[in-house]
Amino acid sequence: MSAAAETAPLARCARGQRGWYTSEAQHEISEASKEIKAAQQQLRGASKNSACEATLKAMLKAARKKRSNSRWRALETFFEGYVRQLEKKSREGDQAGFYRHLKMIDVEGKRSFTSQNIKDEDGKVLRDPTFIRQRWARWFHKLLNTKSPTIDRHAADKVKRWPTCVPLDDIPSLLEVEEAVREMANRKAVGPDDLPAELIKLFLDGDQGLLREFHAIVVDVWQTWDVPQQWKDAIIKVLLKQGDTMECGNYRGISLVAHAGKVLLKVVATRLSHYCEREGILPEEQSGFRPHRSTLDMLFAIQRLHELARKKSTAVFACFVDLTKAYDSVDRDLLWDVLRRFGVPPKMLAVIRHFHEGMRARVRTDDGQYSEWFDVGQGLRQGCNLAPLLFNLFFAAMLMVAVAEFDKDPKVTADMIKIATRVECTGKRGRSAGKKAMMVTVAEAL
């Protein structure tokens, strides 16, 4: 990082530029300002209550109006073009360009409130920045280290076992590392190592000597499981979701992790994703965070179900479940057991585990200050490119166990798993021709 600072020093991007102040607008405003100044000077030497004074006041008023109109015309012209550009970027789905365009005039999206006053555990309002940082550290320490007492530690034993896929343990190749670096997203916040993704992408330039050195580091971590502490650690930035800004529970924590560590985890995620797709481990209904799929597919499926149901005059019952703190509540020990059942080999599993074990985090508030480090012993690494796939696998195992338990448990009532609807079959003359029950199995749309 020090070598990069010497050869490519940091620079602050220009912000808040007055794009409306064009050369034409500058000329018109300057001419009007000169007229105002001349009228003011003449007005000082004019006799009071004279016809000359009245004329000069009228000239001064007209000059001021001219300058004001010039400004408003320039602003109107600028914002018409500005809004057209915003609409274009929104239609094209260029989210980064959209927000970059907003920042040109110092307009930003949803801001965090981590330096605002918040309440402690007893409801007392905290105003001192030090106490606020300590409160955030206690909140996330409790959230990320509290294990559920109702977890069945042997639940993974009920998951179908896949044969161990030994090729997943192969040493990452230079080509895999190069592809992972190339796919890194630009303009992402840095993690604890302060190393931006754009700097790592410079490894691809020239004879790629730096890339080979970086590949050697990745291979060493893969073989020794000695993950650098900065690759494990996270900086938590919180964003307000909804509700009272003083309640910690109304915020979402975003973890900023090291981009260098993301390269190795991208290799793991790519291998594991291809393996899961090939073996059909994930349920067909799972669409989020899968290649060539989207949650929009499930929205379309639900819409079509409602359309067909209305056409057939059949009732449709849909249950939408929002999992609270989903990633933060994943039990790691149970996750490792699930991955073993799904055929993940020992070395890949060890690499994943060592990225999680010994993990620390600290909270950064809006004033740029940090809380003390605290250990993280629960949940997935928010901000990690492997976390969505790990959660998909964990949730797939949950569904496998739940469906198997429901099917064989006679105490579970039928309406917990199935929907029984009675459909009136109406004859041509409008009279009821009888009733019959339809049993429809509930399917998850993820």
Stockholm file with secondary structure:
# STOCKHOLM 1.0

chainA/1-446         MSAAAETAPLARCARGQRGWYTSEAQHEISEASKEIKAAQQQLRGASKNSACEATLKAMLKAARKKRSNSRWRALETFFEGYVRQLEKKSREGDQAGFYRHLKMIDVEGKRSFTSQNIKDEDGKVLRDPTFIRQRWARWFHKLLNTKSPTIDRHAADKVKRWPTCVPLDDIPSLLEVEEAVREMANRKAVGPDDLPAELIKLFLDGDQGLLREFHAIVVDVWQTWDVPQQWKDAIIKVLLKQGDTMECGNYRGISLVAHAGKVLLKVVATRLSHYCEREGILPEEQSGFRPHRSTLDMLFAIQRLHELARKKSTAVFACFVDLTKAYDSVDRDLLWDVLRRFGVPPKMLAVIRHFHEGMRARVRTDDGQYSEWFDVGQGLRQGCNLAPLLFNLFFAAMLMVAVAEFDKDPKVTADMIKIATRVECTGKRGRSAGKKAMMVTVAEAL
#=GR chainA/1-446 SS CHHHHHHSCCCCCCCCCCTTCCHHHHHHHHHHHHHHHHHHHHHHHSCTTSHHHHHHHHHHHHHHHHHHHHHHHHHHHHHHHHHHHHHHHHHHTCHHHHHHHHGGGTCCSCCCCTTSCEECTTSCEECSHHHHHHHHHHHHHHHTTCCCTTCCTTGGGGSCCCCCCGGGGSCCCHHHHHHHHHTCCSSCCCCTTCCCHHHHHGGGSTTCHHHHHHHHHHHHHHHHCCCCHHHHCEEEEEEECSSCTTCGGGEEEEEEECHHHHHHHHHHHHHHHHHHHHHTCSCTTCCTTCTTCCHHHHHHHHHHHHHHHHHTTCCCCCCCCCCTTTGGGCCHHHHHHHHHHTTCCHHHHHHHHHHHTTCEEEEBCTTSCBCCCEECCSSCCTTCTTHHHHHHHHHHHHHHHHHHHHHHCTTSCHHHHEEEEEEEEECTTSCEEEEEEEEEECCCCC
#=GC SS_cons         CHHHHHHSCCCCCCCCCCTTCCHHHHHHHHHHHHHHHHHHHHHHHSCTTSHHHHHHHHHHHHHHHHHHHHHHHHHHHHHHHHHHHHHHHHHHTCHHHHHHHHGGGTCCSCCCCTTSCEECTTSCEECSHHHHHHHHHHHHHHHTTCCCTTCCTTGGGGSCCCCCCGGGGSCCCHHHHHHHHHTCCSSCCCCTTCCCHHHHHGGGSTTCHHHHHHHHHHHHHHHHCCCCHHHHCEEEEEEECSSCTTCGGGEEEEEEECHHHHHHHHHHHHHHHHHHHHHTCSCTTCCTTCTTCCHHHHHHHHHHHHHHHHHTTCCCCCCCCCCTTTGGGCCHHHHHHHHHHTTCCHHHHHHHHHHHTTCEEEEBCTTSCBCCCEECCSSCCTTCTTHHHHHHHHHHHHHHHHHHHHHHCTTSCHHHHEEEEEEEEECTTSCEEEEEEEEEECCCCC
//
